[in-house]
């Protein structure tokens, strides 16, 4: 902070009057900045309100959801240029699709909020890879799309179509075997 002459706390009437004038400009003047007594810029009330309004306008589209793309496009004047908004997905694969205002036209960004059904499908698929019913069954299997097991991982063994690796506690290591044994 700059040295003030006279220093802070001075009770001179001229300083008091100067501070009152500056406060009046800060509160009632145009948007911008006013220098304080030390020459440092202070934002005016209108400048702070303009910044708050800009932030608010940029946040509004993020909190708004539209039932369809046509409704969002009809409200494009309320979606600032470069801001994103969400449109309910027409199918159950996602909850909503993200769109961005590009020169007054909604443009899909390709980003989606997954639906509970989509998340559940992923969880179910992952659960199908994990077996927990038998002590000798693998903890994790990797299968192709047809269900053919490509590899299996257990507590004491790793198995693929070409090789099996089993942990042997007597040698404190893994024994590797091919399909012949």
Secondary structure, 3 states (H helix, E strand, C coil): CCCCCCCCCCCCHHHHHHHHHHHHHHHHCCCCEEECCCCCEEECHHHHHHHHHHHHHHHHHHHCEECCHHHHHHCHHHCCCCCEEEEECCCCCEEEEEEEEECCEEEEEEEEEECHHHHHHHHHHHHHHCCCCCCCCCCEEEECCCCCEEEEECCCEEEECCEEEEEECCCCEEEEEECCC
